[in-house]
Structures are given as C-alpha cells and as structure tokens.
Amino acid sequence: MTAAFFHPLDLSNISRLDVSWVYLKLGYTHILPLGLDHILFVLGLFLLSNNIRQLLSQVTAFTIAHSITLGLAMYEIVSIPSFIIEPVIALSIVFIAVENVITKKLRPWRILVVFAFGLVHGMGFAGALKELGLPKSQFLTALLTFNVGVELGQLSVIAIAFLICGLWFRRKEWYRQRIVIPASLMITAIAAYWTIERIFF
C-alpha cells in the first residue's frame, strides 16, 4: 500500500493550520499519484456511469463509507488486519470492473455495493494513516483534513477521466465497446493479479 512511501511525522511543534495543510496533502497524495488501487476503483465507478448524477451518487456513498471506517479505525473502535483488508480491496476492484463488462447500465443496488466496499477501503486508508501517525494534540484536525485530501484526490481522478474521454466520447455509440469494456478488462486483470499477490505473497 501507499503508506510504505511515507514516514512517521513529528508535528508536535507546529500550528493547527500547518497540521491541516500537511495532512490535506498527505490525503491527496495517498490517492494521486500513489494510490493506484483506489484510482482503479474510482475509474471503475466512472466507466459505467452515464451521467454526472449517477457518478456523484456512487462517489458520495463511497466517501461516507470510507469516512466512517477511517474514523472508527483511527479511534481504535474497529481493527481488521491488513492481510485481510488488502486482498478484499483488490477484489472490490475486480467486482466493479467485471460488473462494467456484464451490464450495460447502472443498477440501483450498486450504490449499496459501493458503500460496502467504501467501508473496506476506509480500513485501508486507516492503515496508511496509522503508519504516518497523528499528532495527539490535533488528532481530529489531522484525521478530518486527511479525509478531505483523500476526497479531493478522488474527485481529481474523476475530473481527469472526464476530461480525457468522458467529455468527448461518452455519448458515442461505440463508447462502451471501445472504451468501457477494454478499460474494465484491463482493470480486472490488474486487480486480479493484486488479489493473488496479496493473498499468497
């Protein structure tokens, strides 16, 4: 996971504003450019959504869910080992990508699935944040701004994807055959490899 790129921080002598800025940046970089698994999950959501409202409803569900488990984990109310969480995160990406291939439109129950997967991804975010450490005197500030940074990173992924292909091609008749299915199959292959790697290696 991306936490391996970070080192514990000593923030005992800096202001609340500085703490906010540091953890906002850390949350953002946990998605862009370091969080490839989370990037692929968000791209999977983007590919099947025919309009912005559909996409934002999924992203909102995902955000609420990962915010819940991130907070619970950081307050040590919930704790699940990373050797369980990491393969499940990879499997969640496989599920979303495969669904993109086998269905042509968004089903109402997908929001519930995305919410459930968001709970799992939140535990992954918590693992990274625990390795970084949180200043005891400004724990809540750091936790909230890290989460905001994560959300901004996710929205940036969506904006980039929309500018690269959604804006120009999503209303084309060939969009599903030439973009959605090939991209989803590629995401499936990568996430399936991660699943195997995280379970057995």
N, C-alpha and C positions, 0 to 999 in steps of 0.2 A: 504493500500500500504506500501511498504518498508520504506518510509520516516518516518514512525512512530518509527522506530528503531534508527533514527538519532537525533541529537540535533544541533541547530544552532552553527556555528563555529566562533571563533574570530581569524581572520588571519591578523589582521592589522599590526602586527609587525614581520612578517616572510618573507623570501625571495621568489622570483618568483619560484625558483626550489622547495622549500618546498611546496608552494601552488600547484604546478603541481603534486607533489607526493601525497599530501593529496587528491586532487580531482580525480586523477587517481585511487587511492584505493577506494574512495567512489563510483565512477562509476562502478568499478569492483564488489564490494560487493553489489551494487544495483541489480546486476544480480545473482552472486554467493557469498553467499548462499541465499540471501534474496528475490530475485525477482522471486518467483515461477510462477507467471503468465507469465512473459517474458520467463522463462525457458521452460514452456509448449508450448508456441508459437513457439519457435525455434525448439523444438523437433518435433512439428507437421510438420515443414518445412523439417526437416531431414528425417522423416519417408517415405515420398512419393518420395524423390529424389533418382534416380537410380545411379547417379554418382556425383562426386565432383563438376563438372562444373555446373550442374543443381542447386545444393545446393548453391554454391557460388554466382550464379546469383541472386537467391532469397535473400540471406543474404545481398548482395550489394544493391539491391533495398530497402530492409528494412532499412539498415543503412543510405542511402542517405535520405530517407523519414523522419526517426525519427530525423536525424540531422537538417533538415530544420525546423520542428516544434519546436524542442527543442530550437533552436536559436531564432525563432520568438517569442516564448512564453517568453523566458528569457529577451528579449528586449521589452516585453510588446506590441508587434505588434498584436499578436493573444492571445486571452484568452477565454477558454472554461471551465466551472465549472467542478470540479472533479466528481460531481454526474452524469454527462453525460458521461465523459470520461471513468470512471472506468467500468461501465456496457458494454460499447462498446468494451473496451479491452477484457473483458471476452467473449463477443460474437464473436470477431475476432478469438479467440482460438477455439471456438465451430465450426465456419465455416471451418477453416483449417482442424481440426480433422475429421469432417464429410466428407469433400471432400476426405480425405485419404481413407475413407471407401468405398465411392461410385464410385471412379475412380481408375483405375489401373496404370495410367501413368500421368505424369505432362503435363498439358495443357499450351499452350503458354501464355494465358491470366492470368495465375496465378501470374506472376510477377507483373502485374498491380494491382491485388488484394492485394498482399503482400505490394506493395508500398503504397497503400491507407491505409492499416492497420498500416504501419510504421508511417504514419503521425499521427495517433491516439496514438500509443504507445509513440511517441515523446512528446505529451502533458502530458502523464503520467510521463515520465522522468522529465519533467519540473516541475510538481507538487512536486516531491521529492526534486528537486534541490532548489526550492524556499523555502521549509521548512528548508533546510540546510543553505541557504544564500550564497551569493557570495561576495567576497571582492571587493569593488568598485574600488580600485586602480589596481586590477589584474583580472577584470571581465572576459575578453576574455580568458586569460590563464586558469582560473578555468573552464570556460564553455567548452573549447576545450579538456582539459585533462579529465574532467568528461565524455565527449562523447567518448573519446578514451578508457577509462576504461570500459564503457558500451560495446563497441565493443569487447574488449578483453574478457570480461565475456561471451558474446555470442559465440565467437569462441571457448572458453574453453568448453562450453556446447556441441557444435558440436564435438569437439575432443574427449570428454569423451564418448559421444554416439557412435561415430565411433569405438573407441577402445573396448567398451563393446559389441556391437552387429554388427555394420556395417562391420567392418573388417573381422569378422568371418562368418557372416550369410547372408549378403545382396544378395549374388549370389545363395543362396539355393532356390530350388523350393518352399519350404514351408515358406519362409521368410515373404511373405505377409500375409498368413493365420495365422501363429503362432506369429508373432511379430507386423507387421504393423497394422492389424485390431484390435487385442486386445488392443494394446497400444493406438491407436487412440480412441477407445471406452472409455477407461479409462480417457483419456484427455477430451473427450467430456463431460463425466459425471461430472468431477470436474469443468470444465469451466461453464457448465450449472448451477450448484449449485452456483457458484460465481455470475453469472448473476442475478439470482433470489435474492440472498443475497444483492447485491449492489443496486438493484432497490428498494427492499421492506424493507430493514433493515438498 
